[in-house]
Amino acid sequence: MILEARDLTKHFRTGGGLFTAKGLIKAVDGVSLTVEAGETFAIVGESGCGKSTLARLLMRLLEPTGGAVTFDGTDVTHAKGRDLAALRRDVQFIFQDPFSSLNPRLSVGRLVGEPLEVHAPGMSRDARRARVAELLEQVGLRPEHADRYPHEFSGGQRQRIGIARALATGPRVIIGDEPVSALDVSVQAQVVNLLADLGRDLGLTLILIAHDLAVIRHMSDRVAVMYLGRIVEQGRTADLFETPRHPYTRALLDAVPDLEDRGGASRARIEGEMPSPSDPPSGCAFHTRCPFARDLCRSAVPPLEDTPNGHATACHFWREITAPPRAGRGRDRSAATTARLELYRKATEGAQIIPVPTSETNTGENP
């Protein structure tokens, strides 16, 4: 185990002005999880569920309201000074938007070399320049790109710059907050391929925040599903995708179009919108949208119940409502989606990526 969160919470106070009442947003509300060294751990859920806030808490970009964060056996919940600097060296972050996360006034060489100036102040200028060139080559760019500026690159290339910057300190853990969602599909596959190769070659632990279930299924070892600030299901990727237990997980997976199920009678559906984190429902937070909700769900919060195979579920009645294995379902989809999944499959196998000519294929990315 390299990273652990125990009952982690983050609450934001809002309002309190002349025309607004005070409020409390429970962005993360009692999350516990462990990440093993060398694995790829994914966190999924709807927008607003708290997964990006959780990622920032794990790296201490945000101060937690409660709970604890442990890195490599050391409590870093309230780390400061040198301890916090050491954590930032070992745990790095890749942001969602590769353009806004890079200072447009700095050259690529300065951007990638800046972490070295902070964490390796004794490194000479020549050694730093050589290290920057090595990092650029490692992510598929050329050393001469160090003299250019972010606006001179495409979206995929800018994300590669962000990855090179994250690798500069020699981290052990990299957290990616939607690292490919802003990119076209063929470019997404290239970046997925790059992250998978780096994780394998450098022995990195990857924590991925993502909406795209194709990325999750073909890249992660374990998955945690979040809803309204809490983890509602967690387990090995194959188990969770083939036999989802929580109604919310089933609905997320069934939202993917499947041409074999035109009637959709067997599909789980979510009615309504996710409640506000400033006024969450009592009991199980999902009961207002769950087709299986009962009186107990409205009054009691279900614990995240773990089973011997490591598959945990926060649902009072998951044993009664668990759907049969999904083998054979959701595999044959539209031509565009099939082509997309093929790109991810080749990416994880290390095969050469050959973009498939669909309407989703990127046309602006340099080869």
C-alpha atoms as one frame of an Amber mdcrd trajectory, in Angstrom:
protein
   0.000   0.000   0.000   1.461   3.344  -1.029  -1.456   5.748  -0.488  -4.391
   5.577   1.913  -7.335   7.799   2.818  -9.295   7.212   6.043 -12.678   8.882
   6.543 -11.519  11.795   4.403 -13.849  14.793   4.246 -13.782  18.201   2.586
 -16.536  20.730   3.298 -16.746  24.177   1.716 -18.643  27.022   3.365 -20.706
  29.191   1.042 -22.843  32.299   1.253 -23.052  34.460   4.309 -23.267  37.666
   2.277 -25.896  40.369   2.255 -28.394  38.412   0.144 -27.234  34.808   0.613
 -27.566  32.477   3.560 -24.655  30.461   4.868 -24.352  26.951   3.516 -22.078
  23.929   3.648 -21.087  21.890   0.592 -19.964  18.362   1.448 -17.753  17.761
  -1.575 -16.066  14.701  -0.040 -17.882  13.059   2.847 -16.097  10.216   4.615
 -14.070   8.498   1.885 -11.748   5.604   2.748  -9.596   3.869   0.151  -6.188
   2.300  -0.358  -3.950   2.358  -3.429  -1.339  -0.338  -3.943   2.122   0.433
  -5.305   2.387  -0.088  -9.055  -1.336  -0.362  -9.773  -3.626   1.868 -11.815
  -6.525   2.967  -9.629  -9.499   4.739 -11.219 -12.161   6.990  -9.687 -15.356
   7.514 -11.698 -18.693   9.255 -11.269 -20.893  12.063 -12.540 -19.726  15.666
 -12.619 -20.037  17.140  -9.155 -19.633  13.842  -7.298 -16.387  14.997  -5.647
 -13.804  12.892  -7.468 -11.582  15.831  -8.498 -11.735  17.241  -4.963 -10.720
  13.820  -3.645  -7.736  13.742  -6.012  -6.565  17.131  -4.770  -6.952  16.013
  -1.167  -4.762  12.958  -1.796  -1.966  15.241  -3.016  -2.647  17.870  -0.353
  -3.503  20.562  -2.872  -6.480  21.081  -0.551  -6.520  20.974   3.236  -8.963
  18.280   4.425 -11.769  19.126   6.813 -11.418  15.768   8.529  -9.916  12.328
   8.173  -6.360  11.343   7.319  -4.079  10.793   4.310  -1.141   8.392   4.573
   1.656   8.146   2.006   4.044   5.205   2.194   3.192   4.656   5.863   3.603
   8.315   6.891   0.678  10.509   7.911   0.766  13.567   5.621  -2.650  14.966
   6.520  -1.209  18.179   7.922   2.291  18.024   6.460   4.081  21.340   6.097
   7.478  22.656   5.060   9.964  19.973   4.083   7.474  17.144   4.642   4.984
  18.720   2.249   7.745  19.435  -0.294   8.778  15.769  -0.142   5.182  14.700
  -0.744   4.911  17.029  -3.748   8.111  15.520  -5.131   6.825  11.958  -4.835
   3.207  12.619  -5.874   2.627  14.640  -9.036  -0.539  15.860 -10.775  -1.662
  15.988 -14.432  -4.460  18.486 -14.975  -7.436  18.147 -17.277  -6.842  21.160
 -19.528  -3.325  21.014 -20.985  -3.494  24.659 -22.076  -4.670  26.466 -18.950
  -2.357  24.391 -16.740   0.760  25.656 -18.584   2.033  29.217 -18.153   1.878
  30.729 -21.670   4.713  33.143 -20.831   7.238  30.377 -20.201   8.990  28.236
 -22.774   8.576  24.473 -22.673  12.106  24.159 -21.343  11.306  26.457 -18.431
   7.984  24.720 -17.757   9.463  21.230 -17.631  12.591  22.389 -15.818  10.799
  24.427 -13.149  10.175  21.436 -10.808  13.907  20.686 -10.985  14.712  24.230
  -9.867  12.478  23.713  -6.823  13.290  20.134  -5.839  16.893  19.895  -7.105
  18.323  23.386  -6.553  21.895  22.093  -6.723  21.520  20.861 -10.302  23.579
  22.871 -12.794  21.970  24.644 -15.720  23.546  22.258 -18.233  22.416  19.205
 -16.275  18.917  20.628 -16.009  18.808  21.311 -19.747  19.945  17.748 -20.474
  17.289  16.361 -18.113  14.590  18.436 -19.825  15.655  17.079 -23.227  15.507
  13.539 -21.831  12.019  14.087 -20.433  10.711  15.520 -23.716  12.008  12.502
 -25.619  10.445  10.224 -23.006   6.970  11.589 -23.780   7.412  11.564 -27.567
   8.555  15.150 -28.185  11.846  16.445 -29.580  14.548  18.192 -27.509  14.368
  21.309 -29.718  10.757  21.774 -28.596  12.190  23.148 -25.349  12.596  26.561
 -27.007   8.954  26.829 -28.066   5.884  28.035 -26.161   2.645  26.179 -25.287
   0.512  27.977 -27.896   2.712  26.508 -30.649   1.571  22.961 -29.881  -1.606
  20.941 -30.396  -3.717  19.737 -27.484  -2.168  16.277 -27.409   1.343  17.698
 -27.504   0.539  20.122 -24.692  -0.680  17.232 -22.560   2.620  15.459 -23.258
   4.393  18.573 -21.976   2.295  18.380 -18.812   3.236  14.718 -18.401   6.934
  15.529 -18.873   6.636  18.235 -16.224   5.003  15.732 -13.840   7.834  13.250
 -14.422  10.601  15.787 -13.769  10.874  15.122 -10.024  10.968  11.335 -10.411
   7.594  10.760  -8.696   6.288   7.461  -7.409   2.603   8.357  -7.847   0.946
  10.346 -10.628  -2.638  11.547 -10.282  -4.396  12.374 -13.559  -7.564  14.479
 -13.354  -9.364  13.674 -16.625  -5.997  13.668 -18.456  -7.480  12.757 -21.860
 -11.043  14.139 -21.772 -10.084  17.395 -23.539  -8.475  15.544 -26.464  -9.853
  13.987 -29.652 -10.344  10.237 -29.589  -7.298   9.161 -31.632  -5.109  11.491
 -29.571  -6.686  10.102 -26.391  -5.496   6.634 -27.387  -1.955   7.920 -27.915
  -1.877   9.545 -24.471  -3.428   6.441 -22.861  -0.711   4.384 -24.549   1.950
   6.776 -23.253   0.670   6.687 -19.658   0.445   2.896 -19.711   4.015   2.607
 -21.028   5.353   5.071 -18.462   3.551   3.308 -15.636   5.045  -0.019 -16.672
   8.572   1.169 -17.511   9.022   3.502 -14.533   7.072   1.465 -11.992   4.630
   4.307 -11.375   1.405   4.140  -9.425  -1.366   5.852 -11.429  -4.576   7.314
 -10.024  -6.967   8.299 -12.809 -10.052  10.483 -12.574 -12.210   9.898 -15.648
 -15.701   9.990 -17.132 -14.826   7.755 -20.077 -15.560   4.147 -19.153 -13.522
   2.914 -22.130 -10.392   4.493 -20.640 -11.177   2.976 -17.248 -11.923  -0.530
 -18.444  -8.853  -0.864 -20.636  -6.308   0.783 -18.341  -7.147   0.387 -14.648
  -6.637  -2.473 -12.216  -9.249  -1.336  -9.688 -12.133   1.137  -9.792 -13.940
   3.228  -7.184 -17.360   4.687  -8.076 -18.305   7.953  -6.325 -21.706   9.486
  -5.807 -22.339  12.738  -3.943 -19.045  12.739  -2.071 -18.951   9.059  -1.120
 -17.677   5.816  -2.613 -20.639   3.557  -3.399 -18.762   0.664  -5.022 -15.165
  -0.430  -5.359 -13.450  -3.485  -6.767 -11.305  -5.041  -9.450 -12.081  -3.628
 -12.871 -13.184  -6.914 -14.439 -15.481  -7.741 -11.513 -17.064  -4.298 -11.395
 -17.745  -4.135 -15.133 -19.021  -7.684 -15.467 -21.071  -7.846 -12.245 -21.877
  -4.366 -10.927 -23.653  -4.504  -7.574 -24.720  -0.958  -6.816 -27.723   0.420
  -8.780 -25.752   3.574  -9.603 -22.853   1.597 -11.094 -25.306  -0.460 -13.138
 -26.923   2.703 -14.465 -23.551   4.209 -15.428 -22.594   1.096 -17.376 -26.022
   0.723 -18.968 -25.897   4.336 -20.171 -23.430   3.227 -22.854 -25.435   2.648
 -26.100 -25.841  -1.003 -27.085 -27.329  -1.878 -30.479 -28.217  -5.380 -29.258
 -30.652  -3.957 -26.686 -32.868  -1.632 -28.742 -35.812  -1.951 -26.409 -33.746
  -1.213 -23.345 -36.123  -3.127 -21.090 -33.327  -4.664 -19.031 -31.342  -1.475
 -18.648 -31.026   0.392 -15.369 -32.121   4.007 -15.647 -31.442   7.005 -13.435
 -34.323   9.436 -13.092 -33.780  13.082 -12.211 -30.583  14.933 -11.405 -27.990
  14.423  -8.711 -29.001  16.285  -5.506 -27.018  19.285  -4.383 -24.044  18.471
  -2.125 -25.148  21.432  -0.002 -28.406  19.619   0.821 -27.829  15.868   0.463
 -30.706  13.429   1.057 -30.957  11.554   4.322 -29.967   7.912   4.461 -28.548
   6.583   1.207 -27.764   9.618  -0.963 -28.854   7.702  -4.086 -32.322   6.753
  -2.821 -33.994   9.737  -4.550 -33.037   8.277  -7.952 -32.816   4.559  -7.215
 -35.527   2.255  -8.643 -34.901  -0.246  -5.824 -35.166   2.216  -2.886 -37.056
   1.132   0.230 -37.863   2.745   3.571 -34.514   1.684   5.084 -32.678   3.499
   2.287 -34.335   6.786   3.236 -33.320   6.611   6.888 -30.005   4.731   7.209
 -26.673   5.358   5.477 -25.433   2.038   4.021 -21.853   1.125   5.030 -19.265
   0.279   2.377 -19.457  -3.482   2.911 -16.371  -5.404   1.818 -16.380  -9.038
   0.664 -13.473 -11.515   0.633 -12.698 -10.850  -3.046 -12.137  -7.146  -2.363
 -15.398  -5.984  -3.964 -17.034  -3.401  -1.680 -20.577  -2.024  -2.032 -22.542
   0.619  -0.138 -26.094  -0.651  -0.624 -28.466  -2.222   1.905 -29.926  -4.661
  -0.622 -27.131  -5.336  -3.100 -27.377  -9.115  -2.601 -31.008  -9.060  -3.726
 -30.688  -6.711  -6.702 -27.294  -7.654  -8.183 -27.784  -8.251 -11.889 -26.462
 -11.402 -13.586 -23.001 -11.173 -15.181 -22.889  -8.806 -18.137 -20.862 -11.117
 -20.385 -22.056 -10.637 -23.936 -23.754  -7.319 -23.157 -22.414  -3.955 -24.191
 -19.663  -5.377 -26.395 -21.024  -4.767 -29.925 -21.803  -1.102 -30.244 -21.808
   1.469 -33.012 -18.950   1.456 -35.541 -17.483   4.626 -34.041 -17.549   3.270
 -30.485 -16.155  -0.096 -31.595 -13.288   1.670 -33.329 -12.671   3.712 -30.192
 -12.477   0.656 -27.961 -10.118  -0.963 -30.459  -7.764   2.004 -30.099  -7.724
   1.594 -26.329  -7.210  -2.150 -26.625  -4.182  -1.630 -28.859  -2.912   1.080
 -26.531  -2.906  -1.200 -23.506  -1.269  -4.003 -25.500   1.508  -1.684 -26.656
   0.568  -2.158 -30.311   1.065   0.517 -32.910  -1.837   2.952 -32.945  -3.466
   3.336 -36.366  -6.328   5.867 -36.220  -9.607   4.499 -37.553 -11.359   6.838
 -40.056 -14.537   7.733 -38.180 -16.212  11.049 -37.503 -14.547  11.047 -34.075
 -10.996  10.834 -35.443  -8.870  13.897 -34.776  -7.697  15.836 -37.839  -5.664
  18.568 -36.184  -3.112  16.547 -34.242   0.393  16.329 -35.658   1.618  12.752
 -36.138
